[in-house]
Amino acid sequence: MSKIKVKTLTREIIALSEQLGLKAIPEYRTGDGTRIDVVVLKGEKKLVAIELEASFKWFPQRLLYDVVKAHRAGFPELWVVSNFNSKPGWIINYADELGVSLRLLKEKEVLDELRGRWVRL
């Protein structure tokens, strides 16, 4: 299992977002003082929060915290990038209850998902 190349992936997300006419902000500070690894905006519209989870330690707790941060910051969608195979179970249902669409993606899937999702905006 390979570790996520966080800095490289962050740079790639920012570059691709710019090509798509979007804005990606790394280390996004939320109104309540938390931080989201990368967010993608179209103008002022919040599209997706992206968390890069390079460690499996405490993964369910981290995932839950990521959902809460995305929800409180007003993002309708959260992508959690992890190369680990995980079973989030009830956390996906909880995200749905909050109105946050939660996707677990592998590192190699993120750019294709970003390109496929927002190339038509």
C-alpha positions in Angstrom: 0.0 0.0 0.0 1.6 3.2 -1.1 1.4 6.5 0.8 -0.4 9.4 -0.8 2.0 12.0 -2.2 0.1 14.9 -0.5 2.1 17.9 -1.8 2.2 16.5 -5.4 -1.5 15.7 -5.4 -2.4 19.1 -4.0 -0.4 20.8 -6.7 -2.1 18.7 -9.4 -5.6 19.4 -8.0 -4.8 23.2 -8.1 -3.4 23.1 -11.6 -6.3 21.0 -13.0 -8.9 23.2 -11.3 -7.4 26.3 -12.9 -7.5 24.6 -16.3 -11.2 23.9 -15.7 -11.9 27.5 -14.8 -12.3 26.7 -11.1 -10.3 27.8 -8.1 -8.7 25.3 -5.7 -7.6 26.6 -2.3 -5.1 24.5 -0.3 -5.2 24.5 3.5 -8.6 26.2 3.5 -9.5 27.8 6.8 -13.1 27.4 7.9 -15.1 29.9 9.8 -14.8 27.8 13.0 -11.0 27.6 12.8 -10.6 24.1 11.3 -8.6 23.3 8.1 -9.6 21.4 5.0 -6.8 20.1 2.9 -8.1 21.4 -0.5 -11.4 23.0 -1.5 -12.7 23.6 -5.0 -14.8 26.6 -5.8 -16.6 28.0 -8.9 -16.6 31.7 -8.2 -18.1 31.9 -4.7 -19.9 28.6 -5.0 -18.5 25.8 -2.9 -18.2 22.6 -4.9 -16.1 20.1 -3.0 -13.9 19.7 0.0 -11.1 17.3 -0.4 -9.3 15.6 2.5 -6.0 13.7 1.9 -5.7 10.9 4.5 -2.2 9.5 4.3 -2.5 7.5 7.5 -4.8 4.7 8.4 -4.4 5.3 12.2 -7.8 6.4 13.6 -9.3 6.4 10.1 -13.0 6.2 11.1 -12.6 9.0 13.5 -10.7 11.1 11.0 -13.4 10.4 8.4 -16.1 11.5 10.8 -14.2 14.7 11.6 -13.8 15.4 7.9 -17.5 15.0 7.3 -18.3 17.4 10.2 -15.7 20.0 8.9 -17.1 19.9 5.3 -20.7 20.2 6.6 -19.9 23.1 8.9 -18.0 24.9 6.1 -21.0 24.5 3.8 -19.6 22.1 1.2 -22.2 19.8 -0.4 -19.6 17.2 -1.3 -16.6 15.7 0.4 -13.9 13.5 -1.2 -11.7 11.7 1.2 -8.6 10.4 -0.6 -6.9 7.3 0.9 -5.1 4.4 -0.6 -6.3 2.2 2.2 -9.2 -0.1 1.9 -11.7 1.0 4.5 -15.3 0.2 5.4 -16.8 3.5 6.7 -20.2 1.9 7.3 -22.5 4.3 9.2 -20.3 7.3 8.6 -21.6 7.5 4.9 -25.2 7.3 6.2 -24.4 10.1 8.7 -22.9 12.3 5.9 -26.1 11.7 3.9 -28.2 12.8 6.9 -26.2 16.0 7.1 -26.6 16.6 3.3 -23.0 15.9 2.5 -22.2 13.6 -0.4 -19.2 11.5 0.8 -16.9 9.8 -1.7 -13.9 7.7 -0.8 -11.4 7.8 -3.6 -8.0 6.3 -4.3 -5.2 8.8 -5.1 -5.1 7.8 -8.8 -8.9 8.5 -9.1 -9.0 12.1 -7.9 -7.9 13.9 -11.0 -10.1 11.9 -13.3 -13.0 12.5 -11.0 -12.3 16.2 -10.9 -11.9 16.3 -14.7 -15.0 14.3 -15.3 -17.2 16.1 -12.9 -16.5 19.7 -13.7 -15.2 19.8 -17.2 -18.8 20.4 -18.4 -19.6 23.3 -16.0 
